[in-house]
Amino acid sequence: MMTAFFRTVILYLLLIVGLRLTGKRQIGELEPIELVLTMLLSDLASVPMQDFGIPLLNGVIPIITLLCMSMLLSCLSLRHVRFRRLICGRPAVIIRDGKLQQDAMRHNRLTLDELFEELRTQGVTDISDVKYAILETGGQLSVLLRTVAQPATPYQLGLTYEDDVFLPTVIINDGRLLTDQLRRAGRDEAWLQKQLDQNGVSSPHQVFLLSVDERGETVCIVKEDAK
């Protein structure tokens, strides 16, 4: 029992570290080589977890080999455009100036139902409103609308406006005080205690979320059981 536990923990941690090194991707955004890597890793890890007759090293070595191969291919893709196109393919224009590119759809085996589903998820119901629709190498459909179909911006309307987008810095996350974030935001313990007093709490453990943005606006949400 303990052997199974430790073998599983070791392989699990190894996979986490390996996939973390390969980069941040969601399953739907994986390149072909990354998708193949994920599928192979899951199969390789499951065998030594279940079959105790196989030495653990026999399962670890193939996993490390695959991860090294993946990182090597990634480096080659970064350095050589032709190699990247060979491995990852090229983006394909599916709609150009409101017209379907049927050859591109057949080449990528993209059906009309799949295309309309992707368009609907992006709020597009009329193909004629689309200037370009590009099927990316990861499988996502990028849709660029015509200017007349895009929402009007304050700049286009000639209105005066101020930039009101500011990135918040989380100071307290579910009762945990992030001291490095507090310093990064240019705040100190006195400022923190003032925020706690204003919201009727005495400890960061009673706060679910406390953040401050570049403008100085503060958001404080107290835990429900602390009210």
NUDRENBA-728609 format. One record per residue (C-alpha): residue number from 1; residue in one letter; x, y, z. Coordinates in steps of 0.2 Angstrom, whole numbers, plus 2048, in hexadecimal, padded with zeros to 3 digits. Layout:
N
{rec NUM, 'a', {X, Y, Z}} ...
***
This chain:
227
{rec 1, 'm', {800, 800, 800}} {rec 2, 'm', {80E, 80C, 805}} {rec 3, 't', {817, 808, 7F5}} {rec 4, 'a', {809, 80C, 7EA}} {rec 5, 'f', {807, 81C, 7F4}} {rec 6, 'f', {819, 822, 7F2}} {rec 7, 'r', {81A, 81D, 7DF}} {rec 8, 't', {80A, 826, 7DB}} {rec 9, 'v', {810, 836, 7E5}} {rec 10, 'i', {821, 836, 7DC}} {rec 11, 'l', {81A, 834, 7CB}} {rec 12, 'y', {80C, 841, 7CE}} {rec 13, 'l', {819, 84E, 7D4}} {rec 14, 'l', {824, 84A, 7C5}} {rec 15, 'l', {816, 84D, 7B9}} {rec 16, 'i', {811, 85D, 7C1}} {rec 17, 'v', {823, 863, 7C0}} {rec 18, 'g', {825, 85E, 7AE}} {rec 19, 'l', {815, 865, 7A8}} {rec 20, 'r', {819, 875, 7B2}} {rec 21, 'l', {82A, 877, 7A8}} {rec 22, 't', {821, 874, 797}} {rec 23, 'g', {817, 884, 79A}} {rec 24, 'k', {805, 88A, 79E}} {rec 25, 'r', {7F8, 883, 792}} {rec 26, 'q', {7E6, 87E, 793}} {rec 27, 'i', {7E2, 86D, 78B}} {rec 28, 'g', {7D8, 877, 77D}} {rec 29, 'e', {7E8, 881, 77A}} {rec 30, 'l', {7F5, 873, 778}} {rec 31, 'e', {7FF, 872, 769}} {rec 32, 'p', {800, 861, 761}} {rec 33, 'i', {810, 85C, 769}} {rec 34, 'e', {80A, 862, 77A}} {rec 35, 'l', {7FA, 858, 778}} {rec 36, 'v', {804, 848, 773}} {rec 37, 'l', {80F, 84B, 782}} {rec 38, 't', {801, 84C, 78E}} {rec 39, 'm', {7F9, 83C, 788}} {rec 40, 'l', {809, 832, 788}} {rec 41, 'l', {80D, 838, 79A}} {rec 42, 's', {7FD, 833, 7A1}} {rec 43, 'd', {7FF, 821, 79A}} {rec 44, 'l', {811, 820, 79F}} {rec 45, 'a', {80D, 825, 7B1}} {rec 46, 's', {7FE, 81A, 7B3}} {rec 47, 'v', {808, 80A, 7B0}} {rec 48, 'p', {815, 80B, 7BE}} {rec 49, 'm', {807, 811, 7CA}} {rec 50, 'q', {7FD, 801, 7C8}} {rec 51, 'd', {80A, 7F4, 7C4}} {rec 52, 'f', {816, 7F2, 7D2}} {rec 53, 'g', {820, 7E5, 7C9}} {rec 54, 'i', {827, 7F3, 7BE}} {rec 55, 'p', {836, 7FD, 7C6}} {rec 56, 'l', {831, 80F, 7C9}} {rec 57, 'l', {841, 815, 7C0}} {rec 58, 'n', {83A, 80C, 7B0}} {rec 59, 'g', {82B, 818, 7B1}} {rec 60, 'v', {835, 828, 7B6}} {rec 61, 'i', {842, 827, 7A8}} {rec 62, 'p', {835, 827, 799}} {rec 63, 'i', {82C, 835, 7A1}} {rec 64, 'i', {83C, 83F, 7A3}} {rec 65, 't', {841, 83B, 791}} {rec 66, 'l', {830, 841, 78A}} {rec 67, 'l', {831, 851, 794}} {rec 68, 'c', {843, 854, 78E}} {rec 69, 'm', {83D, 851, 77C}} {rec 70, 's', {82F, 85D, 77E}} {rec 71, 'm', {83A, 86B, 784}} {rec 72, 'l', {846, 867, 776}} {rec 73, 'l', {839, 868, 769}} {rec 74, 's', {833, 878, 771}} {rec 75, 'c', {844, 880, 770}} {rec 76, 'l', {846, 87B, 75E}} {rec 77, 's', {834, 882, 75A}} {rec 78, 'l', {83A, 893, 762}} {rec 79, 'r', {84A, 894, 757}} {rec 80, 'h', {844, 88D, 746}} {rec 81, 'v', {834, 893, 73E}} {rec 82, 'r', {833, 885, 731}} {rec 83, 'f', {835, 878, 73F}} {rec 84, 'r', {827, 880, 749}} {rec 85, 'r', {81B, 880, 73A}} {rec 86, 'l', {81F, 86E, 737}} {rec 87, 'i', {81B, 869, 749}} {rec 88, 'c', {80D, 875, 74D}} {rec 89, 'g', {806, 879, 73C}} {rec 90, 'r', {800, 88A, 736}} {rec 91, 'p', {7F1, 894, 73B}} {rec 92, 'a', {7E3, 893, 72D}} {rec 93, 'v', {7D8, 8A1, 727}} {rec 94, 'i', {7C6, 899, 728}} {rec 95, 'i', {7BC, 8A9, 724}} {rec 96, 'r', {7C3, 8B8, 71A}} {rec 97, 'd', {7B9, 8C7, 717}} {rec 98, 'g', {7A9, 8BE, 71C}} {rec 99, 'k', {7AC, 8B0, 710}} {rec 100, 'l', {7AF, 89E, 716}} {rec 101, 'q', {7BF, 896, 710}} {rec 102, 'q', {7B9, 885, 70C}} {rec 103, 'd', {7C9, 87E, 707}} {rec 104, 'a', {7D1, 883, 718}} {rec 105, 'm', {7C2, 87B, 721}} {rec 106, 'r', {7C4, 86B, 718}} {rec 107, 'h', {7D7, 86A, 71A}} {rec 108, 'n', {7D4, 86D, 72D}} {rec 109, 'r', {7C5, 862, 72E}} {rec 110, 'l', {7BA, 870, 735}} {rec 111, 't', {7A8, 86D, 733}} {rec 112, 'l', {79B, 87B, 731}} {rec 113, 'd', {793, 876, 742}} {rec 114, 'e', {7A4, 878, 74B}} {rec 115, 'l', {7A7, 888, 743}} {rec 116, 'f', {796, 890, 747}} {rec 117, 'e', {798, 889, 759}} {rec 118, 'e', {7A9, 892, 75B}} {rec 119, 'l', {7A2, 8A2, 754}} {rec 120, 'r', {793, 8A2, 760}} {rec 121, 't', {79E, 8A0, 76F}} {rec 122, 'q', {7A6, 8B1, 769}} {rec 123, 'g', {795, 8B9, 767}} {rec 124, 'v', {795, 8B8, 754}} {rec 125, 't', {786, 8B3, 74A}} {rec 126, 'd', {789, 8BA, 739}} {rec 127, 'i', {797, 8B5, 72F}} {rec 128, 's', {797, 8C5, 725}} {rec 129, 'd', {79C, 8CE, 734}} {rec 130, 'v', {7AC, 8C5, 735}} {rec 131, 'k', {7BC, 8CC, 72D}} {rec 132, 'y', {7C7, 8BE, 731}} {rec 133, 'a', {7C5, 8AD, 73A}} {rec 134, 'i', {7D5, 8A4, 73D}} {rec 135, 'l', {7D7, 892, 743}} {rec 136, 'e', {7E6, 893, 74F}} {rec 137, 't', {7F3, 885, 750}} {rec 138, 'g', {7EC, 881, 762}} {rec 139, 'g', {7DA, 87E, 75B}} {rec 140, 'q', {7D3, 88F, 760}} {rec 141, 'l', {7C9, 89A, 754}} {rec 142, 's', {7CE, 8AC, 754}} {rec 143, 'v', {7C1, 8B7, 74E}} {rec 144, 'l', {7C4, 8C9, 748}} {rec 145, 'l', {7B4, 8D3, 744}} {rec 146, 'r', {7B2, 8E1, 737}} {rec 147, 't', {7B3, 8F2, 73E}} {rec 148, 'v', {7A0, 8F5, 73C}} {rec 149, 'a', {79C, 8E6, 746}} {rec 150, 'q', {7A8, 8EA, 755}} {rec 151, 'p', {7A2, 8F3, 764}} {rec 152, 'a', {7A5, 906, 763}} {rec 153, 't', {7B3, 90C, 76F}} {rec 154, 'p', {7B4, 91D, 777}} {rec 155, 'y', {7C2, 921, 76C}} {rec 156, 'q', {7B8, 91E, 75C}} {rec 157, 'l', {7A9, 928, 763}} {rec 158, 'g', {7B5, 936, 767}} {rec 159, 'l', {7B1, 936, 77A}} {rec 160, 't', {7BD, 93B, 787}} {rec 161, 'y', {7C2, 92D, 792}} {rec 162, 'e', {7CF, 928, 7A0}} {rec 163, 'd', {7D8, 918, 7A2}} {rec 164, 'd', {7CF, 90F, 7B0}} {rec 165, 'v', {7D7, 8FE, 7AF}} {rec 166, 'f', {7E2, 8FA, 7BD}} {rec 167, 'l', {7EA, 8EA, 7C3}} {rec 168, 'p', {7E5, 8E5, 7D5}} {rec 169, 't', {7F2, 8DD, 7E1}} {rec 170, 'v', {7EB, 8D0, 7EC}} {rec 171, 'i', {7F1, 8D3, 7FE}} {rec 172, 'i', {7E6, 8C6, 807}} {rec 173, 'n', {7E1, 8B6, 7FF}} {rec 174, 'd', {7D4, 8AB, 809}} {rec 175, 'g', {7DB, 8B1, 81A}} {rec 176, 'r', {7ED, 8AF, 814}} {rec 177, 'l', {7F7, 8C0, 815}} {rec 178, 'l', {803, 8C1, 806}} {rec 179, 't', {811, 8CC, 80D}} {rec 180, 'd', {81B, 8CD, 7FD}} {rec 181, 'q', {80B, 8D3, 7F4}} {rec 182, 'l', {809, 8E0, 802}} {rec 183, 'r', {81A, 8E7, 7FF}} {rec 184, 'r', {818, 8E6, 7EC}} {rec 185, 'a', {809, 8F1, 7EE}} {rec 186, 'g', {812, 8FE, 7F8}} {rec 187, 'r', {808, 8FB, 807}} {rec 188, 'd', {80D, 8F7, 819}} {rec 189, 'e', {806, 8EF, 829}} {rec 190, 'a', {7FE, 900, 82F}} {rec 191, 'w', {7F5, 901, 81F}} {rec 192, 'l', {7EF, 8EF, 820}} {rec 193, 'q', {7E9, 8F1, 832}} {rec 194, 'k', {7DF, 901, 82D}} {rec 195, 'q', {7D6, 8F7, 81F}} {rec 196, 'l', {7D2, 8E9, 82C}} {rec 197, 'd', {7CB, 8F6, 838}} {rec 198, 'q', {7C1, 8FE, 82B}} {rec 199, 'n', {7B9, 8ED, 827}} {rec 200, 'g', {7B6, 8E8, 839}} {rec 201, 'v', {7C2, 8DA, 83A}} {rec 202, 's', {7D2, 8D8, 844}} {rec 203, 's', {7DC, 8CB, 83B}} {rec 204, 'p', {7E0, 8C6, 829}} {rec 205, 'h', {7D9, 8B5, 82C}} {rec 206, 'q', {7C7, 8BD, 82D}} {rec 207, 'v', {7C9, 8C4, 81B}} {rec 208, 'f', {7C5, 8BA, 80B}} {rec 209, 'l', {7CD, 8C7, 7FF}} {rec 210, 'l', {7D6, 8D7, 801}} {rec 211, 's', {7DD, 8DF, 7F1}} {rec 212, 'v', {7E3, 8F0, 7EC}} {rec 213, 'd', {7E6, 8F7, 7DA}} {rec 214, 'e', {7F2, 903, 7D3}} {rec 215, 'r', {7E5, 911, 7D5}} {rec 216, 'g', {7E4, 90E, 7E8}} {rec 217, 'e', {7D3, 906, 7E7}} {rec 218, 't', {7D1, 8F8, 7F5}} {rec 219, 'v', {7C5, 8E9, 7F4}} {rec 220, 'c', {7C2, 8E0, 805}} {rec 221, 'i', {7B7, 8D1, 806}} {rec 222, 'v', {7B5, 8CA, 818}} {rec 223, 'k', {7B2, 8B8, 81B}} {rec 224, 'e', {7A0, 8B3, 81D}} {rec 225, 'd', {7A3, 8AA, 82E}} {rec 226, 'a', {7AC, 8BA, 834}} {rec 227, 'k', {79E, 8C5, 833}} 
***
